[in-house]
Amino acid sequence: MMWLSYPHMPTGAQATEETFKSLIAFAKRHHILLVNDNPYSFVLNKNPLSILSVEGAKDVCLELNSLSKTFNMAGWRVGMVLGKSTFLEAILKVKSNMDYGMFYGIQKGAIAALNCSNFWFASLNSVYEQRRSLVWELATRLNCTYDRDTVGLFVWAKLPPSIKSEAFIDKLLKENHIFITPGTVFGSQGEGYVRFSLCATNEVIEEAISRV
């Protein structure tokens, strides 16, 4: 089994159709199952892409998605898994012995969310665009660099050369009373990076900017 996360968290990188084609071919050669976690597909993303839209994917792929990010329903624990019936039957065999269906009231809320018009996505992304612009300003003031072509709820930023992630956030917390996530939380390759969240309000991000 191979786990993917596109759009990627924490970096916000997007996969192209060619990337998915290459991964699907790899999975077929090595007889493995690809599972793509895709909860950020509609967040600041003008071209959402499912791995299952690529030819041949259904033979070797599953895809996960969630209402937590797209519909602000974090904590409701409503999500989905998509793929061919033989894979889903194996999942259901385990799931049916582990837990019950979600509370009906929450299911009704999820149905209402899924019936939202495109205006919902436009208004939500307008809020995130404002926050992202402010986070870019904050990152710039902290001498960090970042890619403006990423998507999702976070901004992944590179620290100046030779500065360690945890030392940087400790200094920022002590001197400016601001906490951001060190890249090392996501593994050793995150050294030298930090992750900003777009879940904070404009007012909070503006306050952080004023402190630096």
MITI-688004 format. One record per residue: residue number from 1; x, y, z of N, C-alpha, C in turn. Coordinates in steps of 0.2 Angstrom, whole numbers, plus 5000, padded with zeros to 4 digits. Atoms other than C-alpha are relative to their C-alpha. Layout:
N
+-----+--------+---------+------+---------+----------+-------+--------+---------+------+
! num ! n_east ! n_north ! n_up ! ca_east ! ca_north ! ca_up ! c_east ! c_north ! c_up !
+-----+--------+---------+------+---------+----------+-------+--------+---------+------+
! NUM !      X !       Y !    Z !       X !        Y !     Z !      X !       Y !    Z !
...
+-----+--------+---------+------+---------+----------+-------+--------+---------+------+
END
This chain:
212
+-----+--------+---------+------+---------+----------+-------+--------+---------+------+
! num ! n_east ! n_north ! n_up ! ca_east ! ca_north ! ca_up ! c_east ! c_north ! c_up !
+-----+--------+---------+------+---------+----------+-------+--------+---------+------+
!   1 !   5004 !    4994 ! 5000 !    5000 !     5000 !  5000 !   5004 !    5006 ! 5000 !
!   2 !   4996 !    4993 ! 5000 !    5006 !     5018 !  4996 !   4995 !    5005 ! 5001 !
!   3 !   5005 !    4995 ! 4998 !    4998 !     5033 !  5004 !   5003 !    5006 ! 4996 !
!   4 !   4999 !    4994 ! 5003 !    4997 !     5049 !  4994 !   4996 !    5006 ! 5003 !
!   5 !   5004 !    4994 ! 4997 !    4991 !     5067 !  4999 !   5000 !    5005 ! 4995 !
!   6 !   5000 !    4994 ! 5005 !    4987 !     5078 !  4984 !   4993 !    5003 ! 5000 !
!   7 !   4995 !    4995 ! 4998 !    4984 !     5092 !  4986 !   5003 !    4999 ! 5006 !
!   8 !   4996 !    5003 ! 4995 !    4998 !     5089 !  4998 !   5000 !    5005 ! 5006 !
!   9 !   4999 !    4996 ! 4994 !    4998 !     5094 !  5016 !   5006 !    4997 ! 5003 !
!  10 !   5001 !    4993 ! 4998 !    5008 !     5102 !  5023 !   5003 !    5005 ! 4994 !
!  11 !   4996 !    4996 ! 5005 !    5017 !     5109 !  5007 !   4995 !    5004 ! 4995 !
!  12 !   5005 !    4997 ! 5004 !    5001 !     5113 !  4997 !   5001 !    4999 ! 4992 !
!  13 !   4998 !    5002 ! 5007 !    5009 !     5105 !  4981 !   4994 !    4997 ! 4997 !
!  14 !   5005 !    5004 ! 5003 !    4997 !     5099 !  4968 !   5003 !    4995 ! 4995 !
!  15 !   4998 !    5005 ! 5005 !    4998 !     5084 !  4957 !   4997 !    5001 ! 4993 !
!  16 !   5003 !    4999 ! 5006 !    4996 !     5085 !  4939 !   4997 !    4993 ! 4997 !
!  17 !   5003 !    5007 ! 5003 !    4987 !     5071 !  4928 !   5006 !    4996 ! 4998 !
!  18 !   4994 !    5004 ! 5002 !    5005 !     5066 !  4922 !   5003 !    4997 ! 5007 !
!  19 !   4998 !    5003 ! 4994 !    5010 !     5063 !  4940 !   4996 !    4994 ! 5002 !
!  20 !   5004 !    5006 ! 4998 !    4995 !     5052 !  4944 !   5001 !    4994 ! 4995 !
!  21 !   4999 !    5006 ! 5004 !    4998 !     5042 !  4928 !   5006 !    4996 ! 5001 !
!  22 !   4993 !    5003 ! 4998 !    5016 !     5039 !  4933 !   4999 !    4996 ! 5006 !
!  23 !   5001 !    5004 ! 4993 !    5010 !     5033 !  4951 !   4996 !    4994 ! 4998 !
!  24 !   5005 !    5006 ! 5001 !    4996 !     5022 !  4944 !   5004 !    4995 ! 4996 !
!  25 !   4996 !    5005 ! 5003 !    5009 !     5014 !  4932 !   5005 !    4996 ! 5005 !
!  26 !   4995 !    5003 ! 4995 !    5021 !     5011 !  4947 !   4996 !    4995 ! 5004 !
!  27 !   5004 !    5005 ! 4996 !    5007 !     5003 !  4957 !   4998 !    4994 ! 4996 !
!  28 !   5002 !    5007 ! 5004 !    5002 !     4991 !  4943 !   5006 !    4996 ! 4999 !
!  29 !   4994 !    5004 ! 5000 !    5020 !     4986 !  4941 !   5002 !    4996 ! 5006 !
!  30 !   4998 !    5003 ! 4994 !    5023 !     4983 !  4959 !   4994 !    4997 ! 5004 !
!  31 !   5006 !    5003 ! 4997 !    5005 !     4976 !  4963 !   4999 !    5003 ! 5007 !
!  32 !   5002 !    4997 ! 4993 !    5001 !     4989 !  4977 !   4994 !    5004 ! 4999 !
!  33 !   5006 !    4996 ! 5000 !    4986 !     4999 !  4981 !   5002 !    5007 ! 5002 !
!  34 !   4999 !    4993 ! 4999 !    4987 !     5018 !  4980 !   4994 !    5003 ! 5004 !
!  35 !   5006 !    4997 ! 4996 !    4976 !     5028 !  4993 !   5002 !    5007 ! 5000 !
!  36 !   4999 !    4992 ! 5000 !    4975 !     5047 !  4989 !   4995 !    5003 ! 5005 !
!  37 !   5004 !    4996 ! 4995 !    4969 !     5058 !  5004 !   4999 !    5007 ! 4996 !
!  38 !   5001 !    4994 ! 5004 !    4961 !     5072 !  4995 !   4995 !    5005 ! 5003 !
!  39 !   5005 !    4996 ! 4997 !    4952 !     5083 !  5008 !   5001 !    5008 ! 4998 !
!  40 !   4999 !    4993 ! 5002 !    4959 !     5100 !  5001 !   4999 !    5001 ! 4993 !
!  41 !   5001 !    5000 ! 5007 !    4953 !     5097 !  4984 !   4997 !    5007 ! 4997 !
!  42 !   5004 !    4995 ! 5002 !    4941 !     5112 !  4984 !   5003 !    5007 ! 5003 !
!  43 !   4998 !    4994 ! 4996 !    4951 !     5124 !  4995 !   5006 !    5004 ! 4996 !
!  44 !   4996 !    4996 ! 5004 !    4959 !     5138 !  4985 !   5003 !    4997 ! 4994 !
!  45 !   4998 !    5004 ! 5005 !    4960 !     5126 !  4971 !   4995 !    5001 ! 4994 !
!  46 !   5005 !    4999 ! 5005 !    4953 !     5131 !  4954 !   5000 !    4994 ! 4995 !
!  47 !   5000 !    5005 ! 5004 !    4957 !     5115 !  4946 !   5000 !    4993 ! 5004 !
!  48 !   5000 !    5006 ! 4996 !    4952 !     5101 !  4958 !   5001 !    4993 ! 4996 !
!  49 !   4999 !    5006 ! 5004 !    4958 !     5084 !  4952 !   5000 !    4994 ! 5005 !
!  50 !   5000 !    5007 ! 4996 !    4954 !     5066 !  4958 !   5004 !    4995 ! 4996 !
!  51 !   4996 !    5005 ! 5003 !    4966 !     5052 !  4955 !   4995 !    4995 ! 4996 !
!  52 !   5004 !    5005 ! 5003 !    4951 !     5041 !  4950 !   4997 !    5003 ! 4993 !
!  53 !   5002 !    4997 ! 5006 !    4948 !     5053 !  4935 !   5005 !    4997 ! 4995 !
!  54 !   4995 !    5002 ! 5005 !    4964 !     5046 !  4927 !   4999 !    4993 ! 4998 !
!  55 !   5001 !    5006 ! 5003 !    4963 !     5031 !  4916 !   5004 !    4994 ! 5003 !
!  56 !   4996 !    5006 ! 4997 !    4967 !     5014 !  4924 !   5000 !    5001 ! 5008 !
!  57 !   4999 !    4999 ! 4993 !    4966 !     5022 !  4942 !   4996 !    4995 ! 5004 !
!  58 !   5005 !    5004 ! 4996 !    4951 !     5012 !  4948 !   5002 !    4993 ! 5001 !
!  59 !   4997 !    5007 ! 4999 !    4961 !     4995 !  4946 !   5004 !    5000 ! 5006 !
!  60 !   4995 !    5000 ! 4995 !    4974 !     5001 !  4959 !   4999 !    5005 ! 5005 !
!  61 !   5001 !    4994 ! 4996 !    4967 !     5016 !  4968 !   4994 !    5001 ! 5004 !
!  62 !   5005 !    4998 ! 4996 !    4956 !     5022 !  4982 !   5001 !    5007 ! 5001 !
!  63 !   5000 !    4993 ! 4999 !    4952 !     5040 !  4986 !   4996 !    5002 ! 5006 !
!  64 !   5003 !    4998 ! 4994 !    4948 !     5048 !  5003 !   4998 !    5007 ! 4999 !
!  65 !   5001 !    4993 ! 5000 !    4939 !     5064 !  5005 !   4996 !    5002 ! 5006 !
!  66 !   5003 !    4998 ! 4993 !    4931 !     5074 !  5020 !   4996 !    5006 ! 4999 !
!  67 !   5003 !    4994 ! 5000 !    4918 !     5087 !  5023 !   5003 !    5005 ! 5005 !
!  68 !   4997 !    4996 ! 4995 !    4929 !     5094 !  5037 !   5003 !    5006 ! 4997 !
!  69 !   4996 !    4994 ! 5003 !    4939 !     5106 !  5026 !   4996 !    5004 ! 4995 !
!  70 !   5004 !    4996 ! 5006 !    4927 !     5110 !  5011 !   4994 !    5003 ! 5003 !
!  71 !   5006 !    4997 ! 4997 !    4912 !     5113 !  5022 !   5000 !    5002 ! 5007 !
!  72 !   4999 !    4998 ! 4993 !    4919 !     5118 !  5039 !   4997 !    4996 ! 5005 !
!  73 !   5003 !    5004 ! 4996 !    4913 !     5103 !  5047 !   5005 !    4995 ! 5004 !
!  74 !   4995 !    5003 ! 4996 !    4928 !     5098 !  5057 !   4997 !    4998 ! 5006 !
!  75 !   5003 !    5002 ! 4994 !    4924 !     5087 !  5071 !   4993 !    4996 ! 4999 !
!  76 !   5006 !    5004 ! 5002 !    4908 !     5080 !  5063 !   5002 !    4993 ! 4998 !
!  77 !   4998 !    5006 ! 5002 !    4918 !     5066 !  5057 !   4996 !    4996 ! 4994 !
!  78 !   5003 !    5003 ! 5006 !    4910 !     5064 !  5040 !   5005 !    5000 ! 4994 !
!  79 !   4996 !    5000 ! 5005 !    4920 !     5058 !  5026 !   4998 !    4994 ! 4995 !
!  80 !   5002 !    5005 ! 5005 !    4920 !     5046 !  5011 !   5006 !    4996 ! 4997 !
!  81 !   4995 !    5003 ! 5004 !    4930 !     5033 !  5002 !   4997 !    4998 ! 4994 !
!  82 !   5002 !    5002 ! 5006 !    4929 !     5030 !  4984 !   5004 !    4995 ! 4996 !
!  83 !   4996 !    5004 ! 5003 !    4934 !     5016 !  4973 !   4996 !    4994 ! 4997 !
!  84 !   5004 !    5006 ! 5003 !    4929 !     4999 !  4965 !   4997 !    4996 ! 5005 !
!  85 !   5004 !    5003 ! 4995 !    4917 !     4988 !  4974 !   5004 !    4995 ! 5004 !
!  86 !   4996 !    5005 ! 4997 !    4930 !     4974 !  4978 !   5004 !    5003 ! 5006 !
!  87 !   4996 !    4996 ! 4995 !    4941 !     4987 !  4988 !   4995 !    5002 ! 5005 !
!  88 !   5004 !    4998 ! 4996 !    4926 !     4994 !  4996 !   4997 !    4995 ! 5005 !
!  89 !   5003 !    5005 ! 4996 !    4919 !     4978 !  5002 !   5005 !    4998 ! 5005 !
!  90 !   4995 !    5002 ! 4995 !    4935 !     4974 !  5011 !   5000 !    5005 ! 5006 !
!  91 !   5000 !    4994 ! 4995 !    4934 !     4991 !  5020 !   4994 !    4999 ! 5004 !
!  92 !   5006 !    5001 ! 4997 !    4916 !     4988 !  5024 !   5000 !    4994 ! 5005 !
!  93 !   5000 !    5006 ! 4995 !    4919 !     4971 !  5032 !   5004 !    5002 ! 5006 !
!  94 !   4997 !    4998 ! 4994 !    4931 !     4979 !  5044 !   4996 !    5006 ! 5004 !
!  95 !   5004 !    4995 ! 4997 !    4921 !     4995 !  5047 !   4993 !    4998 ! 5004 !
!  96 !   5006 !    5002 ! 4997 !    4905 !     4986 !  5051 !   5001 !    4996 ! 5006 !
!  97 !   4999 !    5003 ! 4994 !    4913 !     4977 !  5065 !   5004 !    5005 ! 5005 !
!  98 !   4997 !    4995 ! 4996 !    4921 !     4993 !  5072 !   4996 !    5005 ! 5003 !
!  99 !   5004 !    4994 ! 4998 !    4908 !     5006 !  5073 !   4993 !    5000 ! 4996 !
! 100 !   5007 !    4999 ! 5003 !    4890 !     5011 !  5069 !   5000 !    5006 ! 4995 !
! 101 !   5001 !    4994 ! 5004 !    4883 !     5024 !  5056 !   5000 !    5006 ! 5004 !
! 102 !   5000 !    4994 ! 4997 !    4885 !     5042 !  5060 !   4993 !    5002 ! 5002 !
! 103 !   5006 !    4998 ! 4997 !    4871 !     5050 !  5071 !   4996 !    5004 ! 4994 !
! 104 !   5005 !    4998 ! 5006 !    4856 !     5054 !  5059 !   5000 !    5008 ! 4999 !
! 105 !   5000 !    4993 ! 5000 !    4856 !     5073 !  5063 !   5006 !    5002 ! 4996 !
! 106 !   4994 !    4998 ! 5004 !    4874 !     5074 !  5057 !   5000 !    4998 ! 4993 !
! 107 !   5001 !    5002 ! 5007 !    4870 !     5065 !  5041 !   4996 !    5005 ! 4996 !
! 108 !   5004 !    4995 ! 5004 !    4856 !     5077 !  5037 !   5004 !    5006 ! 4999 !
! 109 !   4996 !    4994 ! 5001 !    4868 !     5091 !  5040 !   5005 !    4999 ! 4994 !
! 110 !   4995 !    5001 ! 5006 !    4881 !     5083 !  5028 !   4996 !    5000 ! 4993 !
! 111 !   5004 !    5000 ! 5006 !    4867 !     5081 !  5015 !   4999 !    5007 ! 4998 !
! 112 !   5001 !    4993 ! 5002 !    4863 !     5099 !  5016 !   5006 !    5003 ! 4998 !
! 113 !   4994 !    4997 ! 5003 !    4881 !     5104 !  5014 !   5002 !    4997 ! 4993 !
! 114 !   4999 !    5002 ! 5007 !    4883 !     5093 !  4999 !   4996 !    5003 ! 4994 !
! 115 !   5004 !    4996 ! 5005 !    4869 !     5102 !  4991 !   5001 !    5007 ! 4999 !
! 116 !   4998 !    4993 ! 5000 !    4877 !     5119 !  4993 !   5002 !    5002 ! 4992 !
! 117 !   4998 !    4998 ! 5007 !    4879 !     5129 !  4977 !   5007 !    5002 ! 4999 !
! 118 !   4993 !    4998 ! 5001 !    4895 !     5135 !  4969 !   5002 !    5006 ! 5004 !
! 119 !   4999 !    4994 ! 4996 !    4892 !     5151 !  4979 !   5004 !    4999 ! 5006 !
! 120 !   4996 !    5002 ! 4993 !    4898 !     5142 !  4995 !   5007 !    5000 ! 4999 !
! 121 !   4992 !    5000 ! 5001 !    4915 !     5138 !  4987 !   5003 !    5006 ! 4999 !
! 122 !   4997 !    4994 ! 5002 !    4917 !     5155 !  4980 !   5001 !    5004 ! 5007 !
! 123 !   5000 !    4995 ! 4994 !    4913 !     5164 !  4997 !   5005 !    4997 ! 5005 !
! 124 !   4995 !    5003 ! 4996 !    4924 !     5151 !  5007 !   5007 !    5002 ! 4998 !
! 125 !   4993 !    4998 ! 5002 !    4939 !     5154 !  4996 !   5001 !    5007 ! 5000 !
! 126 !   4998 !    4993 ! 4999 !    4937 !     5172 !  4996 !   5002 !    5002 ! 5007 !
! 127 !   4998 !    4999 ! 4993 !    4939 !     5172 !  5015 !   5007 !    4997 ! 5000 !
! 128 !   4994 !    5003 ! 5000 !    4954 !     5160 !  5013 !   5006 !    5004 ! 4996 !
! 129 !   4995 !    4996 ! 5004 !    4962 !     5171 !  4999 !   5002 !    5007 ! 5004 !
! 130 !   4999 !    4995 ! 4996 !    4961 !     5186 !  5011 !   5005 !    4998 ! 5006 !
! 131 !   4995 !    5003 ! 4995 !    4970 !     5176 !  5025 !   5006 !    4998 ! 4997 !
! 132 !   4993 !    5002 ! 5003 !    4983 !     5169 !  5013 !   5004 !    5006 ! 4999 !
! 133 !   4996 !    4994 ! 5001 !    4988 !     5187 !  5008 !   5003 !    5003 ! 5006 !
! 134 !   4997 !    4997 ! 4993 !    4990 !     5192 !  5026 !   5006 !    4995 ! 5002 !
! 135 !   4995 !    5005 ! 4998 !    5000 !     5176 !  5029 !   5006 !    5001 ! 4996 !
! 136 !   4994 !    4998 ! 5005 !    5011 !     5180 !  5014 !   5004 !    5006 ! 5003 !
! 137 !   4997 !    4994 ! 4997 !    5014 !     5197 !  5022 !   5004 !    4998 ! 5006 !
! 138 !   4997 !    5002 ! 4994 !    5018 !     5189 !  5039 !   5007 !    4996 ! 4998 !
! 139 !   4994 !    5004 ! 5002 !    5030 !     5176 !  5031 !   5006 !    5005 ! 4997 !
! 140 !   4995 !    4995 ! 5003 !    5039 !     5190 !  5021 !   5004 !    5004 ! 5005 !
! 141 !   4997 !    4996 ! 4994 !    5042 !     5200 !  5037 !   5004 !    4996 ! 5004 !
! 142 !   4996 !    5004 ! 4996 !    5049 !     5185 !  5045 !   5006 !    4997 ! 4995 !
! 143 !   4995 !    5002 ! 5004 !    5061 !     5183 !  5030 !   5000 !    4993 ! 4997 !
! 144 !   5002 !    5007 ! 5003 !    5053 !     5167 !  5024 !   4998 !    5001 ! 4992 !
! 145 !   5002 !    5000 ! 5007 !    5051 !     5162 !  5006 !   4994 !    4995 ! 4999 !
! 146 !   5005 !    5004 ! 5001 !    5036 !     5153 !  4999 !   4997 !    5000 ! 4993 !
! 147 !   5002 !    5001 ! 5007 !    5027 !     5147 !  4983 !   4993 !    5002 ! 5000 !
! 148 !   5006 !    4997 ! 5000 !    5012 !     5157 !  4978 !   4995 !    4995 ! 4996 !
! 149 !   5004 !    5005 ! 5004 !    5005 !     5142 !  4967 !   4998 !    4994 ! 5003 !
! 150 !   5002 !    5005 ! 4996 !    5001 !     5131 !  4981 !   4992 !    5001 ! 5002 !
! 151 !   5007 !    4999 ! 4998 !    4983 !     5127 !  4987 !   4999 !    4997 ! 5007 !
! 152 !   5002 !    5003 ! 4994 !    4974 !     5121 !  5003 !   5000 !    5005 ! 5006 !
! 153 !   5001 !    4996 ! 4994 !    4973 !     5128 !  5021 !   5006 !    5002 ! 5003 !
! 154 !   4994 !    4998 ! 4997 !    4991 !     5131 !  5024 !   5005 !    5003 ! 4995 !
! 155 !   4994 !    4997 ! 5004 !    5007 !     5141 !  5018 !   5006 !    4997 ! 5003 !
! 156 !   4993 !    5003 ! 4999 !    5023 !     5131 !  5018 !   5005 !    5005 ! 4998 !
! 157 !   4995 !    4994 ! 5001 !    5038 !     5143 !  5020 !   5007 !    4997 ! 5002 !
! 158 !   4993 !    5002 ! 4999 !    5056 !     5141 !  5019 !   5004 !    5005 ! 5004 !
! 159 !   4996 !    4995 ! 4995 !    5067 !     5149 !  5033 !   5006 !    5002 ! 4996 !
! 160 !   4993 !    4998 ! 5002 !    5083 !     5159 !  5029 !   5005 !    4994 ! 5001 !
! 161 !   4995 !    5005 ! 5000 !    5098 !     5148 !  5026 !   5003 !    4999 ! 5007 !
! 162 !   4996 !    5002 ! 4994 !    5106 !     5139 !  5041 !   4996 !    5001 ! 5007 !
! 163 !   5004 !    4999 ! 4994 !    5091 !     5143 !  5053 !   4996 !    4993 ! 5001 !
! 164 !   5004 !    5006 ! 4998 !    5083 !     5128 !  5062 !   4993 !    5001 ! 5001 !
! 165 !   5008 !    4999 ! 4999 !    5064 !     5126 !  5062 !   4998 !    5001 ! 5007 !
! 166 !   5003 !    5000 ! 4993 !    5062 !     5123 !  5081 !   5003 !    5006 ! 5003 !
! 167 !   4997 !    4995 ! 4997 !    5075 !     5136 !  5086 !   4996 !    5007 ! 4998 !
! 168 !   5003 !    4994 ! 5002 !    5066 !     5149 !  5075 !   4993 !    5001 ! 5003 !
! 169 !   5007 !    4999 ! 4997 !    5048 !     5145 !  5082 !   5001 !    5002 ! 5007 !
! 170 !   4999 !    4999 ! 4993 !    5055 !     5145 !  5100 !   5001 !    5008 ! 5001 !
! 171 !   4998 !    4993 ! 5000 !    5063 !     5163 !  5097 !   4993 !    5004 ! 4999 !
! 172 !   5006 !    4996 ! 5002 !    5047 !     5169 !  5089 !   4994 !    5000 ! 5005 !
! 173 !   5005 !    5001 ! 4995 !    5036 !     5162 !  5103 !   5002 !    5005 ! 5006 !
! 174 !   4998 !    4996 ! 4994 !    5047 !     5170 !  5117 !   5000 !    5007 ! 4999 !
! 175 !   4999 !    4993 ! 5001 !    5050 !     5187 !  5109 !   4994 !    5003 ! 4997 !
! 176 !   5006 !    4997 ! 5003 !    5034 !     5190 !  5099 !   4993 !    4997 ! 5002 !
! 177 !   5007 !    5004 ! 4998 !    5021 !     5178 !  5107 !   4996 !    4998 ! 4995 !
! 178 !   5004 !    5003 ! 5006 !    5017 !     5170 !  5091 !   5002 !    4993 ! 4999 !
! 179 !   4998 !    5007 ! 5001 !    5017 !     5151 !  5088 !   4998 !    4998 ! 4993 !
! 180 !   5001 !    5004 ! 5006 !    5018 !     5143 !  5071 !   5003 !    4993 ! 5000 !
! 181 !   4998 !    5007 ! 4999 !    5021 !     5125 !  5067 !   5007 !    4999 ! 4996 !
! 182 !   4994 !    5001 ! 5003 !    5039 !     5120 !  5064 !   5000 !    4994 ! 4995 !
! 183 !   5000 !    5005 ! 5005 !    5042 !     5109 !  5048 !   5002 !    4993 ! 5002 !
! 184 !   4998 !    5007 ! 4998 !    5050 !     5095 !  5058 !   4995 !    4996 ! 5003 !
! 185 !   5006 !    5004 ! 4998 !    5033 !     5090 !  5065 !   4998 !    4995 ! 4995 !
! 186 !   5003 !    5004 ! 5005 !    5030 !     5083 !  5048 !   5006 !    4995 ! 4997 !
! 187 !   4994 !    5005 ! 5002 !    5047 !     5073 !  5047 !   5006 !    5004 ! 4999 !
! 188 !   4994 !    4997 ! 5000 !    5065 !     5076 !  5045 !   5001 !    5004 ! 4994 !
! 189 !   4999 !    4996 ! 5006 !    5063 !     5083 !  5027 !   4997 !    5007 ! 5001 !
! 190 !   5003 !    4993 ! 4998 !    5054 !     5098 !  5036 !   5004 !    5004 ! 5003 !
! 191 !   4995 !    4995 ! 4996 !    5069 !     5105 !  5044 !   5002 !    5006 ! 4995 !
! 192 !   4999 !    4994 ! 5004 !    5072 !     5123 !  5038 !   4993 !    5003 ! 4997 !
! 193 !   5007 !    4998 ! 5002 !    5053 !     5125 !  5035 !   4995 !    5002 ! 5006 !
! 194 !   5005 !    4999 ! 4995 !    5038 !     5132 !  5045 !   4993 !    4999 ! 4996 !
! 195 !   5007 !    5000 ! 5003 !    5019 !     5130 !  5041 !   4996 !    5005 ! 5004 !
! 196 !   5005 !    4995 ! 4998 !    5007 !     5144 !  5043 !   4993 !    4997 ! 4999 !
! 197 !   5007 !    5002 ! 5001 !    4988 !     5140 !  5045 !   4996 !    5006 ! 4998 !
! 198 !   5005 !    4995 ! 5003 !    4974 !     5149 !  5036 !   4994 !    4999 ! 5004 !
! 199 !   5006 !    5000 ! 4996 !    4962 !     5144 !  5050 !   4999 !    5005 ! 5005 !
! 200 !   5000 !    4994 ! 4996 !    4966 !     5159 !  5060 !   4996 !    5006 ! 4997 !
! 201 !   5004 !    4994 ! 5002 !    4955 !     5175 !  5058 !   5005 !    5005 ! 4997 !
! 202 !   4996 !    4995 ! 5003 !    4961 !     5190 !  5048 !   5003 !    5004 ! 5006 !
! 203 !   4997 !    4996 ! 4994 !    4962 !     5199 !  5065 !   5006 !    4997 ! 5004 !
! 204 !   4995 !    5004 ! 4996 !    4973 !     5186 !  5073 !   5007 !    5001 ! 4996 !
! 205 !   4994 !    5000 ! 5004 !    4985 !     5186 !  5058 !   5002 !    5007 ! 5000 !
! 206 !   4998 !    4993 ! 5000 !    4985 !     5205 !  5057 !   5004 !    5002 ! 5007 !
! 207 !   4996 !    4999 ! 4993 !    4990 !     5205 !  5076 !   5007 !    4997 ! 5000 !
! 208 !   4993 !    5003 ! 5001 !    5004 !     5193 !  5072 !   5005 !    5005 ! 4996 !
! 209 !   4996 !    4996 ! 5005 !    5010 !     5205 !  5058 !   5002 !    5006 ! 5004 !
! 210 !   4998 !    4994 ! 4996 !    5010 !     5220 !  5070 !   5005 !    4998 ! 5005 !
! 211 !   4995 !    5002 ! 4995 !    5020 !     5210 !  5083 !   5007 !    4999 ! 4997 !
! 212 !   4994 !    5000 ! 5003 !    5034 !     5208 !  5071 !   5002 !    5006 ! 4996 !
+-----+--------+---------+------+---------+----------+-------+--------+---------+------+
END
